[in-house]
Amino acid sequence: MNIVQSALASDAEVVNKSILKKQKKFENYLKAVKDMCEGTNPSHKAIVDKANAAMRQKFLTPGAVHVDATLASISVQYANEEYIGDSLMPVATVPKLSDVYFKYDKRSRLAYPDDYVGARSSPNEINDSRSTDNYSCRPYAFKNYIDALTLANQDAPLNEMVDLVQAIAEGIAFRRELRIASAMTTSGNYANGNTVSLAAGSRWDTAGGGNPIKDIQTAVAALWNGRGATKKVGFCDLDTWNVLARHPMILDLFKYKDGNPDLAMPSMVAPWFGLDDILVGKARKDTANEAQTASYARIWPNCFGVARVASSPSIRTAAFGYTFRFGQVLTDEWFDPSLGTQGGYYARVSTKEDHKIVANDTGYLILTPIN
């Protein structure tokens, strides 16, 4: 046997001894497992536990083969409920920041002198007058910023350039909803006699249930009209609508028509009162100060109102209000190279508006309809 063959034989002997040693250990392990299961030798439990621990240390865990990364198909972002203000005060685009508009005298079209004419008499003359009112648009704007380094380092599914504009456009719409909700739910913005606060015992969520049908009919009957195309639209907050949707008097309207529904829908209720639609304000706002714990409430307070809404701005139209807007809602973007290490992008959304009540007797507001 030469030197190479001798070395190979020696290596083989070493390998065989190692295999036999491991085989013997495994056989002892199996015997210990068997004895432990049969209860013939309880002392073998320590051997099994030690062997199992050693094997667990060698197993690959899920965390050892995966590094957490950002999902490209999922992200979480909240959105407010639908805004209803634009549907109650439609936009009237105007050429100047401020101007006046004409108002016809209401009384002159509701009382006329005798129209009989004798053979030699002259017809009576009628009186007709005009007055003016004015609007004045105020500027509103938000801006936002994202630096270029952050933009270059973003992971999918983030798109910070989209969020840059979307966030401020949402802010402009949110503040507009606040302004219109305030205008539509302030009793002083309605004609004398066109608001009512229901007494505690007459509210729609009391034990007696009040009389929402009579209350809404009274509101609709109080609306004045004009010659232009308008819609009669009801509006309320979500809490008030939820009470109406399950109110026995409202559901009783449908017991022979729609098979006793458990809940009424706005589209079901509106035609009974001669309304074209009922809008439900569901949007929320955070009422807490900055840096305090958030506190959420609905933008629209407890109320039920009806108003004439112009189908489109036109002359000789009596509608409750408009959003006078100078020009369009503008969106600007620009790059500023002087900021940070690589510059950054600014975005701005701006508008010039005035939410104006133009015919306060074409609306009616029911305050405290529920407790």
BELKAZI-V964658 format. One record per pair of residues at least 4 apart in sequence whose C-alpha atoms are under 8 Angstrom apart, sorted by the first residue. I is the first residue (numbers start at 1). J is the second residue. Records with the same first field share a line. If there is no record, write none. Layout:
BEGIN
I: J + J
END
This chain:
BEGIN
1: 5 + 6
2: 6
3: 7
4: 8
5: 9
6: 10
7: 11
8: 12
9: 13
10: 14
11: 15
12: 16
13: 17
14: 18
15: 19
16: 20
17: 21
18: 22
19: 23
20: 24
21: 25
22: 26
23: 27
24: 28
25: 29
26: 30
27: 31
28: 32
29: 33 + 47 + 48 + 51
30: 34
31: 35
32: 36 + 41 + 44 + 45 + 47 + 48
33: 37 + 44 + 45 + 48
34: 38
35: 39 + 40 + 41 + 42 + 44
36: 40 + 41 + 42 + 44 + 45
43: 47
44: 48
45: 49
46: 50
47: 51
48: 52
49: 53
50: 54
51: 55
52: 56
53: 57
54: 58
55: 59
60: 64 + 65
61: 65
62: 66
63: 67
70: 155 + 156
71: 75 + 156 + 157
72: 155 + 156 + 157
73: 157
74: 157
75: 157
80: 283 + 284
81: 282 + 283 + 284
82: 281 + 282 + 283
83: 174 + 177 + 281 + 282 + 283
84: 88 + 177 + 279 + 280 + 281
85: 89 + 176 + 177 + 180 + 181
86: 90 + 91 + 177 + 323
87: 309
88: 233 + 307 + 309 + 321
89: 180 + 309 + 320 + 321 + 322 + 323 + 355
90: 309 + 310 + 312 + 313 + 321 + 322 + 323
91: 313 + 322 + 323 + 324 + 325
92: 313 + 322 + 323 + 324 + 325
93: 324 + 325 + 326 + 327 + 328
94: 324 + 325 + 326 + 327
95: 326 + 327
96: 326
97: 136 + 137 + 138 + 326 + 352
98: 134 + 135 + 136 + 137
99: 134 + 135 + 136
100: 132 + 133 + 134 + 135
101: 132 + 133 + 134
102: 130 + 131 + 132 + 133
103: 130 + 131 + 132 + 133
104: 128 + 129 + 130 + 131 + 316
105: 109 + 128 + 129 + 130 + 131
106: 110
107: 111
108: 112 + 127 + 128 + 129
109: 128
112: 126
113: 124 + 125 + 126
114: 124
115: 123 + 124
116: 123
117: 121 + 122 + 123
118: 122
135: 324 + 354 + 356
136: 353 + 354
137: 324 + 325 + 326 + 352 + 353 + 354
138: 352 + 353 + 354
139: 350 + 351 + 352 + 353
140: 172 + 350 + 351 + 352 + 353
141: 172 + 348 + 349 + 350 + 351
142: 168 + 171 + 172 + 348 + 349 + 350
143: 168 + 346 + 347 + 348 + 349
144: 164 + 165 + 168 + 346 + 347 + 348
145: 164 + 344 + 345 + 346 + 347
146: 150 + 151 + 160 + 161 + 164 + 344 + 345 + 346
147: 151 + 339 + 340 + 342 + 343 + 344 + 345
148: 152 + 342 + 343 + 344 + 345
149: 153 + 341 + 342 + 343 + 344
150: 154
151: 160 + 161
154: 158 + 159 + 160
159: 163
160: 164
161: 165
162: 166
163: 167
164: 168 + 347
165: 169 + 331 + 347 + 348 + 349
166: 170
167: 171
168: 172 + 348 + 349
169: 173 + 349
170: 174
171: 175
172: 176 + 349 + 350
173: 177
174: 178
175: 179
176: 180
177: 181 + 299
178: 182 + 299
179: 183 + 355
180: 184 + 355
181: 185 + 299 + 300
182: 186
183: 189 + 355 + 357
184: 189
185: 300 + 301 + 303 + 365
186: 190
187: 195 + 365
189: 357 + 360
190: 194 + 195 + 360 + 361 + 363 + 364 + 365
191: 195 + 360 + 361 + 363
194: 219 + 222 + 361 + 363 + 364 + 365
195: 364 + 365 + 366 + 367
196: 365 + 366 + 367
197: 366 + 367 + 368 + 369
198: 202 + 203 + 366 + 367 + 368 + 369
199: 203 + 368
200: 206 + 371
201: 206 + 208 + 210
202: 206 + 208 + 209 + 210 + 211
203: 209 + 210 + 211 + 368 + 369 + 370 + 371
204: 208 + 209 + 210 + 211 + 212 + 243 + 244 + 247 + 369 + 370
205: 209 + 210 + 243 + 370 + 371
206: 210 + 370 + 371
209: 247
211: 215 + 249
212: 216 + 244 + 249 + 250
213: 217 + 249 + 250
214: 218
215: 219 + 366
216: 220 + 273
217: 221 + 273
218: 222
219: 223 + 305 + 306 + 364 + 365 + 366
220: 273 + 274 + 306 + 364
222: 361 + 362 + 363 + 364
223: 307 + 308 + 361 + 362 + 363 + 364
224: 318 + 361 + 362 + 363
225: 308 + 318 + 319 + 362
226: 316 + 317 + 318 + 319
227: 316 + 317 + 318
228: 310 + 314 + 315 + 316 + 317 + 318
229: 310 + 311 + 312 + 317
230: 308 + 309 + 310 + 311 + 312 + 317 + 318 + 319
231: 275 + 276 + 308 + 309 + 310 + 311
232: 274 + 275 + 276 + 277 + 306 + 307 + 308 + 309
233: 275 + 276 + 277 + 278 + 279 + 306 + 307 + 308 + 309
234: 270 + 275 + 277 + 278 + 279 + 304 + 305 + 306 + 307
235: 278 + 279 + 280 + 281 + 304 + 305 + 306
236: 240 + 241 + 278 + 279 + 280 + 281 + 300 + 302 + 303 + 304 + 305
237: 241 + 280 + 281 + 282 + 298 + 300 + 301 + 302 + 303 + 304
238: 242 + 280 + 281 + 282
239: 243 + 302
240: 244 + 302 + 303 + 304 + 369 + 370
241: 245 + 280
242: 246
243: 247 + 370
244: 250 + 264
245: 250 + 251 + 263 + 264 + 265
246: 250 + 251 + 262 + 263 + 264
247: 251
248: 252
249: 253
250: 254 + 264 + 269
251: 255 + 260 + 261 + 262 + 263 + 264
252: 260
253: 257
254: 258 + 259 + 260 + 261
255: 259 + 260 + 261
256: 260
264: 268 + 269
265: 269
266: 270 + 277 + 278 + 279
267: 271 + 277 + 278
268: 272
269: 273
270: 274 + 275 + 276 + 277 + 278
271: 275 + 276 + 277
281: 298 + 299 + 300
282: 298 + 299 + 300
283: 298 + 299 + 300
284: 296 + 297 + 298 + 299
285: 296 + 297 + 298 + 299
286: 294 + 295 + 296 + 297
287: 294 + 295 + 296 + 297
288: 292 + 293 + 294 + 295 + 296
289: 294
302: 367 + 368 + 369 + 370
303: 365 + 366 + 367 + 368 + 369
304: 365 + 366 + 367 + 369
305: 363 + 364 + 365 + 366
306: 363 + 364 + 365
307: 319 + 320 + 362 + 363 + 364
308: 318 + 319 + 320 + 362 + 363
309: 319 + 320 + 321
310: 317 + 318 + 319
313: 317
318: 358 + 359 + 362
319: 358 + 359 + 362
320: 357 + 358 + 359 + 360 + 361 + 362 + 363
321: 355 + 356 + 357 + 358 + 359 + 360
322: 355 + 356 + 357 + 358
323: 353 + 354 + 355 + 356
324: 353 + 354 + 355 + 356
325: 351 + 352 + 353 + 354
326: 351 + 352 + 353
327: 351 + 352
328: 351
329: 349 + 350 + 351 + 352
330: 348 + 349 + 350 + 351
331: 347 + 348 + 349 + 350
332: 347 + 348 + 349
333: 345 + 346 + 347 + 348
334: 345 + 346 + 347
335: 343 + 344 + 345 + 346
336: 343 + 344 + 345 + 346
337: 342 + 343 + 344
338: 342 + 343
339: 343 + 344
340: 344
359: 363
END
